[in-house]
Each structure stands twice: as C-alpha cells, then as structure tokens.
Amino acid sequence: MIVYFLRHATAAREASNDTARELTKEGRQEARIAGKALHRLGVRPDFLWSSPLIRARQTAEIAAETLSGSFSVEIQKELENGRSTSELLGLLKPLPTDSTLLLVGHMPSLAEHLAALLGASSPESFPMDKGGVAALRLEELRLGKGVLRLRLRHEQLKRIA
C-alpha cells in the first residue's frame, strides 16, 4: 500500500470558528500545484480521503481536479488533528494491499502519523509545508513498518508542476 499525505493549503486566518476556515486565493493555487505535481509524478490514487474541516476538503477537491481518474473525496474523521495513528490504520485495514491513497489533513497530526508509521521518535522531524506532500510504502499495516518514499516541500512541488 502506498499512502500519500497532503497537508491542506493556506487558509484564511479569520473565520467564525476553526472548522470554517476556507482556502485563500494562494491556498487554492497551492492545492492546484500539489495536484499537478502528483499527476506529473504518476500518482493515481484509488482513494482520496480528507479531514472534515473545510480547508482540507477544499484542498482535496482542487487536487482531485488535476489527477487522472474519476473519484470523489471521502470525508474521514480519522484525519482530524488529535486522532491516533492506530485509528488511521484501522481505517486502512479493509483496503486491498495494493491500494494507493491520498490523504489530506493537518499538522501536527500528519507529522505524528509519519513518525509513528516510520518508527521515528519525533514528529518534529517531519514538518510539512502547507500544500506539501509525503508518501510512505506500507508493506504491513503496523506502527514502525513504513518506508518513506518521498517528502516534497511546496517549492519542490511547484518545480515539478
């Protein structure tokens, strides 16, 4: 299984509450760039899942427009901040082992998931830009068994797109 993690793009600072923060114009461009770069890298997700927060959903929807294939964005509460990596693994278990996923979420949980799946001691070792991407190969759906395939900052994605 290959799992791509995409951090949501830049969102407005002000909103009625944190869950209502929408992407800015810059954020919409960052999401397009991430989607185009993933497409150019040959990423063809079987599943595209997003956190329920609007900024993550918008990032996922914009990125999906540039990827090959027809799929809809599925909302998964396990991609919210504060959810454990074990909860995320539980969501992945029923999927075929040859699946490719694109998961759109937030910091710090994306760094926490990366660290836990790689067996690293510190999530701080895995910062992600807004609109940044990381990918793991998971031969086994167990903590510490992932292999880092790539980690790209937004500026690198821009050059690929």
Secondary structure, DSSP 8 states (H G I E B T S, - for coil): -EEEEEE---B-S--SSGGG--B-HHHHHHHHHHHHHHHHTT---SEEEE-SSHHHHHHHHHHHHHSSS---EEE-GGGSTT--HHHHHHHHTTS-TT-EEEEEE-TTHHHHHHHHHHT-S-GGG----TT-EEEEEESSSSTT-EEEEEEE-HHHHHHH-
